[in-house]
Amino acid sequence: MINNNNMRKLYTIMAILMAGVVSTAQAQTTRYLDEIFTDVSVQTDVVYGVNATVLLFPQLGQAIPQPLALDIYSPVGDAETERPLMLYFHTGNFLPHPQNGGTGGTKTDSSAVEICTRFAKMGYVVASCDYRLGWNPVDTSQEGRVYSLINAAYRGVQDCRTAVRYFRKSVAEMSNVYGIDSTRIVAFGQGTGGYITLANAGLDIYEDMLLPKFTRVVQTPNGPIPVPMILENLNGNIDGTTWGTSLGLVAPGSEDTLCYPNHVGYGSGVNCTVNLGGAIGDSSWFDETDGPVISFHTPTDPFAPYGDGMVIVPGFNLNVVEVSGSRTIQAMASLYGNNDVFQPLEDPTVDPYPTVTAGANLHNEGFYGLYPLVRPATTPYDSAPWEWWAPTNPNNANGLTTNPEMSELKAKTFIDTIQMYTAPRLMCALNLPGAPCAVGVNETENNSFVVYPNPNNGQFMVKHNKNISAIRVYNVMGQVVFQNNAVNATQFAFNNELNRGLYFVEMISNGKKITQRVVVE
C-alpha cells in the first residue's frame, strides 16, 4: 500500500515532469497558451439574467423568479479589449450543496476557481456561472427521475445560452464593458456542467427532444397518452427566449410561469465546447453543425458513462436514463469532422505540448480532442481527480469514497494536464493569434498525401502528387525514429523496423509539412 508521504512524493514528481514539459516546449510565452499575466481580478455575483426556478416548488407550490449570477475573471493589466470569452459551468448534480451529497456544487468550488483563474491569466475573460437547480433523484419511479432530470438539463441549456446572450448584449449595449470578442466564445463544463455544455452544443431544434426515452405517460379522461417531457409552451424554447407557462395545462388559478425571456435578439451560439466528465442526453443530438469538442473523462466513472450507458444516482445507485459519454461524443465529432481543426497538433513539431498529446493518444483510439484519464486499478472510480476540497466539507467522507487520495497537489497536477491539452486546441478552434494549427496546409495538398497500408507491419509506402524533399517519422513521445532529408521523389518505401504502436509520418514538400498518423501492428 502506498502511504501518504510516498503519495505526496509521487505527485511532486508528476508536477516536476509537467513543469519540464512546459519549460522545454516553450522558449517564450504565448498569449492564450501560457499564463502571461500574474494577477486576476474577479467581479463577483454579476446578474446575467432572471428565470424561474423549481427548487423551492415543494415548499411554495410554484416556480419563482431567480436571479442568475456569475463571477467574471479578467487578467489585471491587460491592454487587449477584444478577448475570447470562456463560460464555466460547475458540477453539483443539479442540486444545492451540501444537500447534493457531493463535495462541490457552486461557482466557487476549488477546481472551478483554479481553472477560471488559470485561463484568465492566459488572456481569456472567464465567467464562472451559476444556473438553476432542482430535480428529484429519489423519485420512486424511473420515469419520474428521468422527467425531473431532463427538465433540469433543459433549464441548464437555457441558462447557458442566456449567459452567452448577456455578454453579446454587453458588447452591443454596454460599450463592451468586459472587453470580449463576442465571435469567440467557449462553453466549459465540469461534471454536471459538462452535461449542460454538451447538451448546449447538441440541441439545435425542439424536435431533438421528441425521443421515446424523454416521453412520459399521462392519465387523461380519455385514457393514458404519451406526452413529451419537454413542452415548448410549458418550458420555453431551447434558447430561453420565449415565455413558458402552464396556462391551459392545469386547472384555472393554478397556472405557473416556467421561463422568462432574457436578452432576446442576440445570438446564443458558442464556438467550442469543453467537457470534464459529462455526457449528452442522446447521441442523436450531435451532428456536424455542433462545432469542435474537447473532452476529459475517467473511463471507469461509475456515475457518468464513458461511452453509452446508464446515468446512476450517486449514493442511491438508482438508474435514471441512458446517455452518451465522452468517448461516443468524440467518435461522432471525428465522424462528422468537427474536430479536424485539431489534426495539425498531432504533429509533434507543431504541438506546443507533444508529451501531453502523447498521453492522450495512448488511450483515445485516435479521436482528436479526447483525453481519457485512466485511473489505477486501486482507485478505478476516481472519476474527478481534478477536484479537491477542505477536510471540513460536510460531504468529505462521500468524496473520499471515490477519491481517497484527494489533495490540492494531485488536483492541480491533473489541471496542469487539462490546461496544456485544452489551450492549444482552443487556439485552433477559435483561430486565435499565434494558433499552432495555422501552420497547416490546404485541403487539396493534405488529401494528396497518402500513407498505405495503414495499419501496417512497419513497412509502408509514402506518396504525394508533388516532389517530396524529406520524410521524418516520430513516435508518440515526439522523438524522431527515422529521417531522410534527401528523398527527392513523389513516393518513398519505408522498410525500417518499428515496434508496435502509433507513429506520425511527416512529409515535407515545397517547404510545407503534412503529417499523418500510422499504426504499426
Stockholm file with secondary structure:
# STOCKHOLM 1.0

chainA/1-521         MINNNNMRKLYTIMAILMAGVVSTAQAQTTRYLDEIFTDVSVQTDVVYGVNATVLLFPQLGQAIPQPLALDIYSPVGDAETERPLMLYFHTGNFLPHPQNGGTGGTKTDSSAVEICTRFAKMGYVVASCDYRLGWNPVDTSQEGRVYSLINAAYRGVQDCRTAVRYFRKSVAEMSNVYGIDSTRIVAFGQGTGGYITLANAGLDIYEDMLLPKFTRVVQTPNGPIPVPMILENLNGNIDGTTWGTSLGLVAPGSEDTLCYPNHVGYGSGVNCTVNLGGAIGDSSWFDETDGPVISFHTPTDPFAPYGDGMVIVPGFNLNVVEVSGSRTIQAMASLYGNNDVFQPLEDPTVDPYPTVTAGANLHNEGFYGLYPLVRPATTPYDSAPWEWWAPTNPNNANGLTTNPEMSELKAKTFIDTIQMYTAPRLMCALNLPGAPCAVGVNETENNSFVVYPNPNNGQFMVKHNKNISAIRVYNVMGQVVFQNNAVNATQFAFNNELNRGLYFVEMISNGKKITQRVVVE
#=GR chainA/1-521 SS CCCHHHHHHHHHHHHHHHHHHHHHHCSSCCTTTSCCCSCEEEEEEEEEEEEEECTTHHHHSSCEEEEEEEEEEEETTCCCSSEEEEEEECCSTTSCTTTTSSSCCSTTCHHHHHHHHHHHHTTCEEEEECCCCCCCTTCSSHHHHHHHHHHHHHHHHHHHHHHHHHHHHHHHHSTTTTCEEEEEEEEEEETHHHHHHHHHHHCCSGGGGCCGGGEEEEEETTEEEEEESCCHHHHCCTTSCSCEECTTTSCTTCCCEEECCCSTTSCCCCSEEEEESCEESCGGGCCTTSCCEEEEECTTCSSSCSSEEEEEETTTTEEEEEEEEHHHHHHHHHHHTTTGGGGGGGSTTTCSCHHHHHHHHTTSTTCTTEEECCCCTTSTTCCCTTCCCCTTCTTHHHHHHHCTTCCHHHHHHHHHHHHHHHHHHHHHHTTCTTCGGGGCCCHHHHHTCEEESSSBSSCEEEEEEEEECEEEEEETTSCEEEEESCCCEEEEEECCCCCSEEEEEEEEETTEEEEEEEEEC
#=GC SS_cons         CCCHHHHHHHHHHHHHHHHHHHHHHCSSCCTTTSCCCSCEEEEEEEEEEEEEECTTHHHHSSCEEEEEEEEEEEETTCCCSSEEEEEEECCSTTSCTTTTSSSCCSTTCHHHHHHHHHHHHTTCEEEEECCCCCCCTTCSSHHHHHHHHHHHHHHHHHHHHHHHHHHHHHHHHSTTTTCEEEEEEEEEEETHHHHHHHHHHHCCSGGGGCCGGGEEEEEETTEEEEEESCCHHHHCCTTSCSCEECTTTSCTTCCCEEECCCSTTSCCCCSEEEEESCEESCGGGCCTTSCCEEEEECTTCSSSCSSEEEEEETTTTEEEEEEEEHHHHHHHHHHHTTTGGGGGGGSTTTCSCHHHHHHHHTTSTTCTTEEECCCCTTSTTCCCTTCCCCTTCTTHHHHHHHCTTCCHHHHHHHHHHHHHHHHHHHHHHTTCTTCGGGGCCCHHHHHTCEEESSSBSSCEEEEEEEEECEEEEEETTSCEEEEESCCCEEEEEECCCCCSEEEEEEEEETTEEEEEEEEEC
//
